[in-house]
C-alpha cells in the first residue's frame, strides 16, 4: 500500500467577525491550499468538510460547499468531532487514500462563530457535555478546564505564574502571525496588574489571559497517495502516524484530572505507528484552548514527566530555539479558535515548518512534527505525526 502525503495547505485569516457567508469563508482556505498544491478542482477526487454544526444556520454544509467550490459530482463527506473535527477529517482522508478509494482528497475545516452571540456560543459549547446529566448545571468550557487547572495545581504545585508564562510565549509568536486574531504583546506583569484585562477572572483559577478567543476562519489540507504526491509536489510532507481516542463525555466518568487520557492514548498510537518517540519530535502544535491545556499536553505527549511541564516553559524549551518548540505560530491563544478550522490550521503550521517555509517562526531544520488536537474537554483526542 502506498504512503500518504500532504501536498497542499491553506488557511484564511482568523478574525472575530467575518463579513461574508460560510461558503465564502471556507473558500478562502480552500483557494490557498489549491494554489499551494497547484491543482484544479478536477484533480480533487473527494472532499471532507469539517465543523461543529451547532454554530451554523446551514444544515449539511458539505453539499453546499461542494457545489460552491466546483467539486461536484465527486463525493463529499461531513465530519464532526467538536474542536478536533478537521484533524479527524485528515484521518478520514488518509483512510480514503490509503484504501485506494481516492487519490487526492481535500479536507476543509471552517467555523463562523460570529453568526451567534457570545452567550449563545457558550451555551452551545456547554452542550458539548452530556445534555442530560451535566450541561443543565451550567458547565462551560472555562469552568471545565478550571477544574483541571485546580487539580494540576493541587497535585504538582503548578502556579498561576506558570500558566502566565505560556500566554506570554503564545503572544511572542502571535505577533508574527498575520493570520492570528490577537497580535498584541502580552507581558508577565499584566497578570499581576488588577487593572489589566489579562488578569481579570473568568473561572477560578483561570483568567482572561489564560483563555483563547472565539473566531471565524477556515483551513484546508490536501492529501494524496504517494505516486500523485511525488508527481505533483516538490516537497510532500508524509503522514507517518495517526492516533485517536475518546473518553467519557461526563467528567464523573473520569478518574484523572491532571491530564487528558485521550491525548495520552492517541499520542501512544501515533508514536507507535510512526515508529518514533517524544524525543524525536522537532516541532509541535498542541491544543492550547486554555493555558492549562498546553501544560497538560507537554506531559500527556511525553515531552515532560507528569508535573514537570512547567519547567519546559520556564526554561524556554518550548520556544522556537528550544529543545521542543511548541505553538510557535501563537497557538489558539493568539490565533483564536474557529472550532472546525483549528486542526487544519495546526497541521498547516507543521507542514510549513517541515517544508522550511514558516518565515519568521521557522524552527531550524525540523524533520518530524506533531499535531495534538482535542475535541471538547478531552472527549475526543487526535494526534498526527508528520515528516519530511
C-alpha positions in Angstrom: 0.0 0.0 0.0 1.4 3.4 -1.0 2.3 6.1 1.5 0.1 9.1 2.0 1.3 12.8 1.9 0.0 16.3 2.3 0.6 18.2 -0.9 -1.2 21.5 -0.2 -2.2 23.6 2.8 -4.3 26.8 3.2 -5.9 28.9 5.8 -8.0 32.1 5.9 -7.1 34.8 8.4 -8.8 34.1 11.7 -11.0 37.1 12.6 -13.5 38.0 15.2 -16.3 38.6 12.7 -16.1 37.5 9.1 -18.4 39.7 6.8 -19.2 37.1 4.2 -21.1 33.8 4.1 -19.8 30.4 5.4 -19.1 29.2 1.8 -17.1 32.3 1.1 -15.2 31.8 4.4 -14.4 28.2 3.6 -13.3 29.1 0.1 -10.5 31.3 1.4 -8.7 28.4 3.0 -9.5 26.1 0.0 -8.2 28.6 -2.5 -4.9 29.0 -0.7 -4.4 25.2 -0.5 -5.3 24.7 -4.1 -2.8 27.4 -5.2 -0.2 25.9 -2.9 -0.7 22.4 -4.5 -1.1 23.9 -8.0 -4.2 21.9 -8.6 -7.6 22.4 -10.3 -10.9 21.2 -9.0 -10.8 18.3 -11.5 -7.8 16.9 -9.6 -9.8 16.5 -6.3 -11.4 13.1 -6.1 -13.3 13.7 -2.9 -13.8 16.3 -0.2 -14.2 16.2 3.6 -16.0 19.1 5.3 -15.4 19.6 9.0 -17.1 21.8 11.6 -19.3 21.8 14.7 -22.8 22.2 13.2 -24.4 23.9 16.2 -22.9 27.3 15.2 -24.2 27.3 11.7 -27.6 28.1 10.3 -26.9 25.9 7.2 -27.7 22.2 7.6 -25.5 19.8 5.7 -22.8 22.3 4.7 -20.8 19.6 2.8 -23.1 19.6 -0.1 -23.3 23.4 -0.2 -19.5 23.7 -0.2 -19.0 21.0 -2.9 -21.3 22.9 -5.2 -19.8 26.3 -4.5 -16.2 25.1 -4.9 -16.9 23.2 -8.1 -16.3 19.8 -6.6 -19.5 18.1 -7.9 -20.1 15.3 -8.8 -17.2 14.0 -6.6 -18.3 12.5 -3.3 -18.2 14.7 -0.2 -18.2 13.7 3.4 -19.0 15.6 6.7 -17.0 15.1 9.8 -17.7 16.5 13.3 -15.8 15.8 16.5 -16.1 19.2 18.1 -12.8 21.1 18.2 -10.8 18.2 16.6 -13.1 18.0 13.6 -10.5 18.8 10.9 -7.8 16.6 12.4 -10.4 13.8 12.3 -11.1 14.9 8.8 -7.5 14.3 7.8 -7.7 10.9 9.5 -10.6 10.1 7.2 -8.9 11.5 4.2 -5.8 9.4 5.0 -8.0 6.3 5.2 -9.8 7.0 1.9 -6.4 7.4 0.1 -4.7 4.5 1.9 -7.6 2.2 1.0 -7.3 3.1 -2.7 -10.8 4.5 -3.0 -9.4 8.0 -3.8 -6.1 9.5 -5.0 -6.5 13.1 -3.8 -8.8 14.4 -1.1 -9.4 17.9 0.2 -10.1 18.4 3.9 -11.9 21.7 4.5 -12.5 22.9 8.1 -14.5 26.0 8.9 -16.4 27.8 11.6 -18.2 31.1 11.6 -18.8 31.6 15.3 -19.9 35.2 14.9 -23.3 34.2 13.5 -24.5 33.8 17.1 -23.9 35.8 20.2 -21.2 35.1 22.7 -23.7 33.8 25.3 -25.3 31.6 22.7 -21.8 30.3 21.7 -21.1 29.5 25.4 -24.4 27.7 25.7 -23.6 25.5 22.6 -20.2 24.8 24.0 -21.8 23.6 27.2 -23.9 21.2 25.1 -20.7 19.5 24.1 -21.1 17.9 27.5 -23.9 15.5 28.3 -27.2 17.4 28.0 -29.0 15.1 30.4 -26.5 14.8 33.2 -24.0 17.7 33.1 -24.7 20.8 30.9 -28.1 21.6 32.6 -26.0 22.6 35.6 -24.3 25.4 33.7 -21.0 23.9 32.9 -19.0 25.9 30.3 -15.6 25.3 28.7 -13.6 27.7 31.0 -15.2 26.1 34.1 -14.3 22.6 32.9 -10.7 23.5 32.2 -10.5 25.4 35.5 -11.2 22.1 37.3 -8.2 20.6 35.5 -6.1 23.6 36.4 -7.1 23.3 40.1 -6.3 19.6 40.1 -2.9 20.1 38.5 -2.1 22.9 41.0 -3.1 20.8 43.9 -1.1 17.7 42.8 2.0 19.3 41.3 2.3 22.7 42.7 1.6 24.4 39.4 1.1 28.2 39.8 -0.7 31.0 38.1 2.7 32.3 37.2 3.5 29.1 35.3 0.3 29.4 33.3 1.0 33.1 32.6 4.4 32.1 31.0 2.5 30.0 28.5 0.4 33.0 27.4 3.5 35.2 27.2 5.1 32.7 24.8 1.9 32.5 22.7 1.9 36.2 22.3 5.6 36.3 21.4 4.8 34.4 18.3 1.2 35.5 17.7 2.6 39.0 16.9 4.5 37.4 14.0 1.4 35.6 12.6 -0.6 37.7 10.2 -3.5 35.2 10.3 -3.9 35.5 14.0 -6.8 37.3 15.8 -4.6 38.5 18.7 -1.4 40.1 17.7 -0.6 42.3 20.7 2.3 41.7 23.1 1.5 40.1 26.4 3.9 40.6 29.3 4.2 38.7 32.6 3.4 41.8 34.6 0.0 42.1 33.0 -1.2 39.1 35.1 -0.4 40.8 38.4 -2.0 44.1 37.5 -5.6 44.2 38.7 -6.3 47.0 36.2 -5.2 44.9 33.3 -7.8 42.9 31.4 -5.5 39.9 31.2 -5.7 39.4 34.9 -9.5 39.5 35.0 -11.2 36.4 36.4 -13.1 34.0 34.2 -13.4 30.7 36.1 -11.0 30.5 39.0 -8.1 29.9 38.8 -8.3 30.8 35.0 -8.1 34.5 34.0 -8.8 36.2 30.7 -5.2 35.8 29.6 -5.5 32.0 30.2 -8.3 31.6 27.6 -8.4 31.6 23.8 -10.9 33.6 21.9 -13.7 32.5 19.6 -13.0 33.3 15.9 -14.2 32.9 12.3 -11.9 31.0 10.0 -11.2 28.2 7.6 -8.4 25.8 6.8 -7.7 23.3 4.0 -5.4 20.3 3.8 -5.0 18.3 0.6 -4.0 14.7 0.9 -2.7 12.5 -1.9 -1.4 9.0 -2.5 2.4 8.5 -2.9 2.5 8.4 -6.7 0.4 11.5 -7.1 2.3 13.3 -4.3 5.7 12.7 -6.0 4.3 13.8 -9.4 2.5 16.9 -8.2 4.5 18.2 -5.3 8.2 19.2 -4.8 8.0 19.0 -1.0 5.4 16.4 0.0 5.0 16.0 3.8 4.3 12.4 4.8 1.6 11.3 7.3 3.6 8.9 9.4 1.4 8.3 12.4 -2.2 8.8 13.4 -3.8 8.3 16.8 -7.3 8.9 18.0 -9.3 8.1 21.2 -12.4 9.0 23.0 -13.4 9.3 26.7 -16.4 9.6 28.9 -18.4 12.7 28.0 -19.3 13.1 31.7 -16.4 14.2 33.9 -18.0 11.9 36.6 -16.8 9.1 34.4 -13.1 10.2 34.5 -10.6 9.2 37.2 -7.7 11.6 36.4 -7.9 15.4 36.2 -4.3 16.3 35.8 -4.2 15.3 32.2 -6.3 14.1 29.3 -6.4 10.3 28.7 -7.5 10.7 25.1 -4.3 12.7 24.4 -2.1 10.1 26.1 -3.8 7.2 24.2 -3.8 9.0 20.8 -0.2 10.0 21.3 0.9 6.5 22.1 -0.9 5.2 19.0 0.7 7.8 16.7 4.2 7.3 18.1 3.9 3.5 17.6 2.5 3.9 14.0 5.3 6.4 13.1 8.0 4.4 14.8 9.2 7.4 16.8 9.3 8.6 20.4 8.6 12.0 22.0 12.4 12.8 21.9 12.3 12.6 18.1 9.7 15.4 17.7 11.3 18.6 16.4 8.3 20.9 16.4 4.8 20.6 17.7 1.4 22.2 17.7 -0.8 21.4 20.7 -4.3 22.3 21.6 -4.0 25.3 23.9 -7.6 26.4 24.2 -6.5 27.4 27.8 -3.0 27.7 29.2 -3.5 24.7 31.4 -4.4 22.7 28.2 -0.9 23.3 26.8 0.7 22.5 30.1 -1.1 19.1 30.2 -0.2 18.5 26.6 3.5 18.7 27.4 3.0 15.9 29.9 0.4 13.8 28.0 2.7 13.7 24.9 5.8 12.7 26.8 7.7 16.0 26.3 7.9 16.2 30.1 7.1 13.9 33.0 3.8 14.5 34.9 4.1 17.6 36.9 7.3 18.8 35.2 5.7 20.6 32.2 6.1 23.9 33.9 9.9 23.6 33.7 9.7 23.4 29.9 8.2 26.9 29.5 10.3 28.4 32.4 13.5 27.2 30.7 12.1 28.3 27.3 12.5 24.8 25.9 9.2 25.3 24.1 10.3 28.5 22.4 11.5 28.4 18.7 15.1 28.0 19.7 14.4 25.4 22.4 14.6 21.6 22.5 10.9 21.1 21.7 9.3 24.2 20.1 5.6 24.2 20.7 2.9 26.5 19.2 5.4 28.9 17.5 2.6 30.3 15.4 1.0 31.7 18.6 -1.3 28.7 19.2 -5.0 29.0 19.8 -4.3 31.6 22.5 -3.2 34.0 19.8 -4.7 32.7 16.6 -8.2 32.3 18.0 -10.2 29.1 17.9 -12.7 28.7 14.9 -13.6 25.2 16.0 -13.9 23.3 12.7 -10.8 25.0 11.2 -8.4 24.6 14.2 -6.9 21.2 13.5 -6.3 22.1 9.8 -4.6 25.3 10.9 -2.3 23.4 13.3 -1.4 20.9 10.5 -0.8 23.7 8.1 1.7 25.2 10.5 3.6 21.9 10.9 3.6 21.3 7.1 5.1 24.8 6.5 7.7 24.1 9.2 8.7 20.8 7.6 9.0 22.5 4.2 11.2 25.3 5.7 8.5 27.8 4.6 7.4 29.2 8.0 9.2 32.5 7.7 9.8 34.4 11.0 8.7 31.5 13.1 10.8 28.8 11.2 12.4 26.2 13.5 15.9 25.2 12.5 15.8 22.1 10.2 12.8 20.1 11.6 12.4 16.6 10.3 9.4 15.4 12.3 6.4 17.4 13.6 3.4 16.6 15.8 -0.1 17.9 16.0 -2.2 17.4 19.1 -5.9 18.4 18.7 -8.6 17.9 21.4 -12.3 18.0 21.0 -14.4 19.1 23.9 -13.0 18.7 27.4 -10.9 15.6 26.4 -13.9 13.9 24.8 -12.0 13.4 21.5 -8.3 13.3 21.0 -6.3 13.3 17.8 -2.5 13.2 17.4 -0.9 13.4 13.9 2.8 12.9 13.2 4.2 14.3 10.0 7.7 14.0 8.4 9.7 15.4 5.5 
